[in-house]
Amino acid sequence: MKLRYPVYQNGHVSERDARLLIAAELTMFLPVSRRQEWQRVTLDGTSTLGHHVESLGIPLTEVGPMVADGRGVPPSYQLVAGDVVEVHPVPRPQPLPEEPRFLLDVHLGTLARRLRLLGIDAAYHNDMDDPSLVVQANEEHRVLLTQDRGLLRRRALWLGAYVRGSRPADQLRDLLERFTPPLRPWTRCTACNGELRPVPKQEVASLLEAGTERNYDAYGRCGECGQVYWRGAHSDHLEEIVRSARAWTA
């Protein structure tokens, strides 16, 4: 069934025009003045479909299937006059070839700590520039998480994702629903992302305050930075983060 697109005020459709039907989930990336599902693009004979979509402000990392006249087309597709293309969001959950590992940009430190709390591999540096982020993401096969659309448009980047939401809780839910990583709470160091290993009390006794040593017997220690953890150190706030995450991924 052929899509019908709206007629513009002057009733004229240029021979060099094509139309994009942007899914509602993607209109948030459009400029406020153009925040509508139907978008008209003028063809120049060289720009690809992917270029036209990105020119609207939509990172291709957020785009899933694109369909022209009932058939899927890639970002490299060359639009022709009269084309009507449906632009869908990336599917959720987003399939990946392996268990997701993440790298977060400098503005997402709180989200990084929450991912680590849940046992999710989340690398983070508070002083890394954009080119270095791309290099690490590619070398370690990590999904680069950011709210910087320009960073997601870097051609060298193997895979990235735009993080939705301004509150850490909303950002965490967005990531868990998109990638559905397995949760292993209390198994990673929230400070450095290292893995925790159980340690006997006597091995860390010299690092504990008297009250802690007296009241707790089970301890873990980060294999990377040496930070010591015990279950009593988890506040009600952290416990609630874990409970919410489990509910979102149930």
C-alpha positions in Angstrom: 0.0 0.0 0.0 1.5 3.3 -1.0 1.9 6.0 1.6 0.0 9.3 1.2 1.8 12.4 2.2 0.3 15.8 2.9 -0.1 18.4 0.2 1.9 21.6 0.9 0.3 25.0 0.9 1.1 25.9 -2.7 0.0 22.4 -3.8 3.2 22.1 -5.8 5.5 19.1 -5.5 8.9 19.7 -7.1 10.3 17.0 -9.4 13.4 17.1 -7.2 11.5 16.3 -4.0 11.2 13.1 -1.9 9.4 12.6 1.4 10.5 11.0 4.7 8.0 9.8 7.2 9.8 10.1 10.5 8.6 7.8 13.3 7.2 9.6 16.3 10.0 8.3 18.5 12.6 10.1 16.4 10.9 13.5 16.1 12.6 14.6 19.3 15.8 15.0 17.3 14.3 17.4 14.8 14.6 21.2 15.2 11.6 22.6 17.1 10.5 24.5 14.0 10.4 21.2 11.9 9.2 18.8 14.6 6.7 16.9 12.5 6.6 13.4 11.1 6.5 14.3 7.4 9.7 15.9 6.0 10.3 17.1 2.5 13.9 16.7 1.2 15.3 18.2 -2.0 17.5 15.9 -4.0 20.9 16.9 -5.2 21.9 13.8 -7.1 24.7 12.9 -4.7 23.5 12.8 -1.1 22.5 9.4 0.3 19.4 8.7 2.3 21.5 8.4 5.4 22.9 11.9 4.8 19.4 13.4 4.4 18.3 11.7 7.7 21.4 13.0 9.6 20.9 16.5 8.0 17.5 16.6 9.8 19.4 16.1 13.1 18.7 12.4 13.6 21.8 10.3 14.4 21.9 7.1 12.3 22.7 5.2 15.5 19.0 5.8 16.5 17.6 4.7 13.2 16.4 1.2 12.5 14.7 -0.1 9.3 14.1 2.4 6.5 11.4 1.3 4.0 10.7 2.7 0.5 7.7 1.4 -1.4 7.5 -1.7 0.8 11.2 -2.7 0.6 14.0 -2.1 3.1 16.7 0.3 1.9 20.1 1.0 3.5 21.5 4.4 4.5 23.6 4.4 1.2 20.4 4.4 -0.8 20.1 7.2 -3.4 16.6 8.8 -3.2 14.8 9.4 -6.5 12.1 12.0 -7.1 8.8 10.9 -5.6 10.2 8.5 -3.1 8.4 8.2 0.2 10.6 6.5 2.8 9.5 5.4 6.3 12.2 6.0 8.9 11.8 3.7 11.9 13.7 3.8 15.2 16.2 1.2 16.2 14.3 -1.9 17.5 14.1 -2.5 21.3 15.7 -4.6 22.6 18.5 -3.8 20.2 20.3 -7.0 19.1 24.0 -7.1 19.6 26.5 -9.8 18.7 27.7 -10.1 22.2 26.9 -9.0 25.8 27.0 -5.2 25.8 29.9 -3.4 27.2 29.7 0.4 27.5 31.8 3.5 27.4 30.2 6.7 28.7 31.2 10.3 27.8 32.3 12.9 30.4 28.7 14.1 31.1 27.3 10.7 32.2 29.3 9.9 35.3 26.3 9.2 37.5 24.9 6.8 34.9 28.2 5.0 34.8 28.2 4.4 38.5 24.7 3.1 38.4 25.5 0.7 35.6 28.5 -0.6 37.6 26.3 -1.0 40.7 24.2 -3.4 38.6 27.3 -5.3 37.5 27.4 -3.9 34.0 30.7 -3.3 32.4 30.8 0.5 32.1 34.0 2.4 31.4 34.1 6.1 32.2 36.7 8.9 32.3 35.9 12.4 33.4 38.6 14.0 31.2 38.6 12.1 27.8 38.1 14.0 24.6 35.9 12.8 21.7 38.6 11.3 19.5 39.9 9.3 22.4 36.4 8.0 23.3 36.0 6.8 19.7 39.4 5.0 19.8 38.6 3.2 23.1 35.1 2.3 22.0 36.4 0.7 18.8 39.4 -1.0 20.4 37.4 -2.5 23.3 34.2 -3.1 21.3 32.2 -0.9 23.7 28.9 0.9 22.9 29.6 4.6 23.2 26.9 6.3 25.3 26.4 10.0 24.9 23.9 12.8 24.5 26.2 14.5 22.0 24.7 13.9 18.5 27.9 15.2 16.9 29.9 12.5 18.6 27.5 9.8 17.3 27.9 11.1 13.7 31.7 10.3 13.7 32.2 7.9 10.8 35.0 6.0 12.6 32.7 5.0 15.5 31.7 1.3 15.3 28.6 1.7 17.5 27.0 4.3 19.7 23.7 5.2 21.3 22.0 8.3 22.3 21.0 8.3 26.0 17.5 9.7 26.5 16.4 11.5 29.6 17.9 14.2 31.9 17.5 12.4 35.2 19.9 9.5 35.9 17.0 7.2 36.7 15.4 7.9 33.3 18.7 7.4 31.6 19.3 4.1 33.3 15.8 2.8 32.4 16.3 3.9 28.8 19.6 1.9 28.6 18.2 -1.2 30.3 15.2 -1.3 28.0 17.3 -0.7 24.9 20.1 -3.2 25.5 18.7 -5.6 28.2 22.1 -6.4 29.6 22.2 -9.1 32.3 22.2 -7.7 35.8 24.8 -8.8 38.4 24.3 -6.3 41.3 27.1 -5.7 43.8 29.8 -7.4 41.6 31.6 -4.3 40.2 33.5 -1.4 41.8 31.4 1.7 41.4 34.6 3.8 41.5 36.7 2.2 38.8 34.6 -0.6 37.1 36.9 -3.4 38.3 35.4 -6.7 39.4 34.9 -7.5 43.1 36.2 -10.7 44.6 35.3 -12.1 48.1 37.9 -11.6 50.7 38.2 -12.8 54.3 37.8 -10.2 57.0 41.3 -10.6 58.3 42.7 -9.6 54.8 41.1 -6.2 55.0 40.8 -5.7 58.7 43.5 -3.0 58.8 41.4 -0.9 56.3 38.2 -1.0 58.4 36.9 1.2 61.1 36.3 -0.7 64.4 32.5 -0.5 64.1 32.5 -1.9 60.6 34.9 -4.8 61.5 32.7 -5.7 64.5 29.4 -5.7 62.8 30.1 -7.2 59.3 31.8 -10.5 58.3 31.4 -10.6 54.5 33.6 -8.4 52.3 34.5 -7.9 48.7 37.5 -6.1 47.3 38.1 -4.6 43.9 40.8 -6.4 41.9 41.8 -3.2 40.2 41.8 -0.3 42.7 41.6 -2.2 46.0 38.4 -0.5 47.3 36.7 -2.6 50.0 33.0 -3.2 50.0 30.6 -4.8 52.5 26.8 -5.2 52.2 26.1 -2.9 55.1 27.6 -0.1 53.1 24.7 -0.1 50.7 22.2 2.6 51.5 18.5 2.4 51.0 19.0 4.6 47.9 21.3 2.0 46.2 19.0 -0.8 47.1 16.1 1.0 45.5 18.2 1.5 42.3 18.7 -2.3 42.1 15.1 -3.1 42.8 13.9 -0.7 40.1 16.4 -2.1 37.6 15.2 -5.6 38.2 11.6 -4.5 37.8 12.4 -2.8 34.4 14.1 -5.9 33.0 11.7 -8.5 34.4 
